[in-house]
């Protein structure tokens, strides 16, 4: 391609991008947004420019109502509600610190740490600490191959960091609790997943707080707070490893919004969008539902059922090698592919997933597409080679994967 053709192609691409962004702006300027039309636009990818992606995700995840005239009052109410959660679940429950001021004569059985009552405040406090320590361990290593989550936020939570307040924050609770080394299963199926290359856990200091200026907090601390509040509000599921990998891309998208008015409230908005997404996805995290039609076992088997329909030869090959769906699809499905690709590619996949009416069925289509796209390698490989391929997926071009998934969808 000659210099002139290169220049013309660049101009054409730029104009096409401008028109693409303009399409979204027109769709989002309507007083009552046409959800069907917006979903069709978002399915092929959403622009980052102007905060368009962050705004679309809030709509697609059923956080913002289609009627824009309701946005201002709705957002004010939701953000105030989240502030109330912070006060009630992080600031006020500092019972350990409160009890330090009691004399031995003042302490009753009810507020004694050795109170055997499972409903005692101390017992709940210790249980919360167990959950908090697991969350803390996971969020500290969130996307360790990029620096974003270790950096200070532009809008630290002043309610938490106010030096005039004397209460026990999550940071203090973690610092004051002895961390004991223990082996943690990576998933409920007993399968040890192979981490993707570059995801070293030792890229940052063990005490990340030391690298932050006074009055600052890291992005991962914000994610920790979101997950802790979610666990407190949803005791039936609480916190399960992997939830951090779902919150991460949502929070990153909102916390990097070019619009400062929206970015300032990234924490609250992420919490409610994550809660909405988990309301659809939570059954895959509940062990007692594993074998039900809404549980993870059924979803994993659905991937193989679809593969059997679309590519019998490949299905039989995996069956012959005793490669079970839980060996790799557990992570693909529960974490919405967030550990299989780089963060920008995960976000692009989620543009399409969130815009599909049956997003979790489309996720199964994506998983099936991932298998068929490496069918030749799988058909030629033995058990060991194929497990490596499936645990560390070789194709990084997510556009090709999504195109193939759409083809599979159209064939159905």
Number of C-alpha atoms within 10 A of each C-alpha: 7 6 8 9 10 11 12 11 13 12 12 12 12 12 12 12 13 11 12 14 17 12 13 19 13 10 16 20 10 12 12 14 17 13 16 12 11 18 20 13 18 24 18 15 18 22 17 15 12 13 19 18 22 28 18 22 22 19 21 24 17 15 22 19 17 18 12 15 11 13 14 9 9 15 16 10 12 15 18 13 13 18 14 13 16 18 14 12 16 19 19 13 16 17 15 17 12 12 14 10 10 12 8 9 6 9 14 11 11 14 17 15 17 11 15 12 12 10 10 16 18 20 18 13 15 13 12 15 17 14 17 23 20 17 23 22 14 17 26 23 19 21 23 18 16 14 12 16 23 23 16 20 19 15 16 18 18 10 13 19 14 11 10 7 10 10 19 20 18 21 16 10 15 17 12 10 11 9 11 7 6 6 6 8 12 14 16 14 13 10 14 13 15 13 12 14 8 11 15 13 14 9 13 14 10 10 9 15 16 9 14 13 10 9 13 18 23 21 25 26 22 21 24 24 22 23 26 25 20 20 19 17 13 12 9 9 15 17 21 17 18 20 19 23 19 18 24 21 19 22 27 19 21 24 24 19 22 16 15 14 9 16 20 19 16 23 23 20 25 24 22 20 22 22 20 15 18 17 10 12 19 19 19 23 23 16 15 10 16 18 13 14 11 15 19 25 20 15 26 23 16 17 22 24 14 19 22 15 10 17 15 13 13 20 21 14 18 19 13 10 13 10 17 13 17 18 17 22 25 22 21 20 22 22 21 23 22 23 19 21 19 15 17 11 17 17 20 20 24 24 23 21 22 24 24 19 12 10 15 17 15 20 25 24 24 27 23 25 26 21 23 20 15 17 17 11 14 20 15 10 15 13 15 10 12 20 18 13 18 20 19 18 17 14 14 12 10 16 14 14 22 24 14 19 22 15 13 17 14 8 8 8
